[in-house]
Amino acid sequence: MPSDTSSRCWAIVPAAGCGARMGSQTPKQYLPIDDKPVLAYTLEKLLAVPAIAGIVVAVGRDDTQWRTLALANHPKIQTVIGGAERADSVLQGLQALSLFAGPTDWVLVHDAARPCVQVADIERLLQQVRGTDGGLLAAPVSDTIKKVEAGRVSATVDRRQLWAAQTPQCYRRQALEAALREASHSGLTVTDETSAMEHAGVDALVVEGRFDNIKITRPEDLWLAQAILRHQAEEPL
């Protein structure tokens, strides 16, 4: 948390997407892992962090499944209607938070379909952003990276400075909202919060996360997430 210890921490979970790459009619955040929806695992991880004062979940306007989750009625969880893009959903969440969160309060934005994050990593991120403008969990790239053009390799990219961005990503409420609005006004497409903060000139801190903090995007990711979550249940880290 910041040197200003009066600043609190909140979380936003954008969950309005349909997850088209999963090839399923059910949005990926509601797909079951051992009879529990992905989104339930994600929220349970955030609720286990004592520093998080409340969570805003941004759902789709036509979402009929959110209210079937027991956690939808949790006293620390509030729901808003999200937008067409991730940034739109995060902005809706930030607007909701503005009613009771201070401008310098921290906001963690975490992917709905990233259920394997470790509580200890979330707490470590919050600890290490103290005295900074904010930052994110990320993992160094371990694969050899190829640049591909027209289906052919055109170059091998030096991976020594490449990191794969994860979530949560953590920034001050007012600063994040301003950065996202400025990115939108500039016509900049941002796929995560740090992209907007970069555009605003913020020097984001990178906190190394675990490789098993995967995002469920394709069908095979669901099986991998199941194995990780089962391992975590047996041997919590």
C-alpha positions in Angstrom: 0.0 0.0 0.0 1.1 3.6 -0.4 3.1 5.7 2.1 -0.2 7.4 2.7 -1.6 4.6 4.7 -5.1 6.1 4.7 -5.5 5.1 1.1 -7.4 1.9 0.7 -7.4 -0.7 -2.0 -10.3 -1.8 -4.2 -10.6 -4.3 -7.1 -12.3 -4.2 -10.4 -13.0 -7.4 -12.4 -14.1 -6.8 -16.0 -16.4 -9.7 -16.8 -18.5 -8.5 -19.7 -16.6 -10.3 -22.5 -17.9 -13.3 -24.4 -14.6 -15.1 -24.9 -15.1 -15.9 -28.6 -11.8 -17.9 -28.8 -13.1 -20.5 -26.4 -15.6 -21.7 -29.1 -18.3 -22.0 -26.5 -21.7 -20.4 -26.2 -21.1 -20.0 -22.5 -18.8 -17.0 -21.7 -15.4 -18.3 -20.5 -15.8 -16.7 -17.0 -18.8 -19.0 -16.4 -17.3 -22.2 -17.7 -17.0 -24.8 -14.9 -13.9 -26.2 -13.3 -14.8 -29.0 -11.0 -18.4 -27.8 -10.8 -17.5 -24.2 -9.9 -17.4 -21.3 -12.5 -14.1 -19.8 -13.4 -15.3 -16.4 -12.1 -16.0 -17.8 -8.7 -12.4 -19.0 -8.3 -11.2 -15.5 -9.4 -13.4 -13.7 -6.9 -12.5 -16.0 -4.0 -8.8 -15.2 -4.6 -9.5 -11.4 -4.4 -11.8 -11.8 -1.3 -9.0 -13.6 0.4 -6.8 -10.5 0.3 -7.6 -8.5 3.6 -6.4 -5.2 2.1 -9.1 -5.2 -0.6 -12.0 -3.2 0.8 -14.4 -4.0 -2.0 -14.8 -5.5 -5.5 -16.7 -4.2 -8.5 -17.6 -6.8 -11.1 -18.5 -5.4 -14.6 -20.9 -7.8 -16.4 -22.5 -7.7 -19.8 -25.9 -6.0 -20.2 -27.5 -9.3 -21.3 -25.7 -11.5 -18.7 -28.1 -14.0 -17.2 -25.6 -16.1 -15.3 -24.0 -13.7 -12.9 -26.9 -13.7 -10.5 -26.8 -17.5 -10.3 -23.4 -17.3 -8.5 -23.6 -17.2 -4.7 -20.9 -14.6 -4.6 -23.2 -12.2 -6.5 -24.7 -11.4 -3.1 -21.5 -11.0 -1.2 -21.5 -7.8 0.8 -18.0 -6.8 -0.5 -19.1 -7.2 -4.1 -20.9 -4.6 -6.3 -22.1 -5.1 -9.8 -22.1 -2.6 -12.8 -22.9 -3.0 -16.4 -19.7 -3.2 -18.5 -19.0 -1.9 -22.0 -18.0 -3.2 -25.4 -14.3 -3.2 -24.6 -12.3 -4.0 -21.5 -11.4 -0.4 -21.0 -15.1 0.6 -21.1 -15.8 -2.0 -18.4 -13.0 -0.8 -16.2 -14.1 2.8 -16.6 -17.6 1.8 -15.5 -16.1 0.2 -12.5 -14.0 3.2 -11.7 -17.1 5.5 -11.9 -18.9 3.2 -9.4 -15.9 3.4 -7.1 -15.8 7.2 -7.2 -18.8 7.3 -5.0 -16.9 5.9 -2.0 -13.2 5.6 -2.9 -10.7 8.4 -2.6 -8.8 9.7 -5.6 -5.5 8.2 -4.4 -7.0 4.9 -3.3 -5.4 1.9 -5.1 -7.4 0.0 -7.6 -6.4 -3.6 -8.7 -7.8 -4.6 -12.0 -7.9 -8.4 -12.5 -9.0 -10.6 -15.4 -12.2 -12.5 -14.7 -10.6 -15.5 -16.5 -7.4 -15.6 -14.5 -8.4 -17.8 -11.6 -5.0 -19.2 -10.7 -3.4 -16.1 -9.3 -1.8 -16.6 -5.9 -3.1 -14.5 -3.0 0.5 -14.0 -1.9 1.4 -12.5 -5.3 -1.5 -10.0 -5.1 -0.3 -9.0 -1.6 3.3 -8.7 -2.9 2.2 -6.4 -5.7 0.4 -4.2 -3.2 3.5 -4.1 -1.0 5.9 -3.3 -3.8 3.9 -0.5 -5.4 4.3 1.6 -2.3 6.0 4.9 -3.1 5.4 4.4 -6.9 2.8 5.3 -9.4 1.7 1.7 -9.6 2.6 -1.4 -11.5 1.6 -4.9 -12.6 2.4 -8.6 -12.3 4.3 -9.9 -15.2 6.5 -12.9 -16.1 9.7 -13.0 -18.2 9.2 -14.6 -21.6 10.9 -18.0 -21.7 10.1 -19.1 -25.2 12.1 -18.2 -28.3 10.0 -15.4 -29.9 9.6 -15.3 -33.7 8.4 -12.3 -35.7 6.0 -13.7 -38.4 4.9 -12.0 -41.6 2.6 -13.6 -44.1 2.9 -17.0 -42.3 6.7 -17.0 -42.5 9.4 -16.2 -39.9 11.0 -12.9 -40.6 13.1 -12.5 -37.5 14.0 -13.9 -34.1 13.3 -11.4 -31.4 15.7 -10.9 -28.5 13.6 -12.0 -25.5 15.9 -10.7 -22.7 13.8 -7.6 -22.2 10.4 -9.1 -23.0 7.9 -9.8 -20.2 4.3 -11.2 -20.5 1.9 -8.9 -18.8 -0.5 -10.5 -16.2 -3.0 -9.1 -13.8 -3.7 -7.7 -11.3 -2.5 -4.3 -12.4 -2.6 -1.7 -9.7 -2.8 2.1 -10.0 -4.4 5.1 -8.2 -8.1 5.4 -8.9 -8.1 9.0 -10.3 -4.9 8.6 -12.3 -6.1 5.3 -13.9 -9.5 6.8 -14.8 -7.8 9.9 -16.3 -5.4 7.7 -18.3 -8.1 5.5 -19.7 -10.3 8.5 -20.7 -7.3 10.2 -22.4 -6.5 7.0 -24.3 -10.1 6.8 -25.5 -10.1 10.4 -26.6 -6.8 9.9 -28.4 -8.2 6.9 -30.3 -5.7 4.6 -28.7 -6.7 0.9 -28.3 -5.5 -0.3 -24.9 -5.6 -4.0 -24.1 -4.7 -3.5 -20.4 -4.5 -0.7 -17.9 -0.7 -0.4 -18.1 -1.0 0.5 -21.8 -3.1 3.5 -20.8 -0.7 4.5 -18.0 2.2 4.2 -20.4 0.5 6.6 -22.8 0.0 9.0 -19.8 3.7 8.9 -19.1 3.6 6.7 -16.0 6.7 4.6 -15.3 5.0 1.4 -14.3 6.7 -1.0 -11.8 7.0 -4.6 -13.0 6.6 -7.2 -10.2 7.5 -10.7 -11.2 4.6 -13.1 -11.1 4.2 -16.8 -11.3 4.1 -18.6 -14.7 1.0 -20.5 -13.5 -1.0 -17.3 -13.3 -2.6 -18.2 -16.6 -5.4 -16.5 -18.5 -8.1 -18.9 -19.8 -8.4 -18.0 -23.5 -8.6 -21.3 -25.4 -10.2 -24.7 -24.6 -7.0 -26.3 -23.6 -6.4 -23.5 -21.0 -9.4 -24.8 -19.0 -7.8 -28.2 -18.4 -4.5 -26.5 -17.5 -6.3 -24.2 -15.0 -8.0 -27.2 -13.5 -4.7 -28.9 -12.8 -3.2 -25.8 -11.3 -6.2 -25.1 -9.1 -6.3 -28.7 -7.9 -2.6 -28.5 -7.0 -3.2 -25.2 -5.2 -6.0 -26.8 -3.2 -3.8 -29.7 -2.1 -0.6 -27.6 -1.5 -1.5 -23.9 -1.1 1.4 -21.6 -1.7 
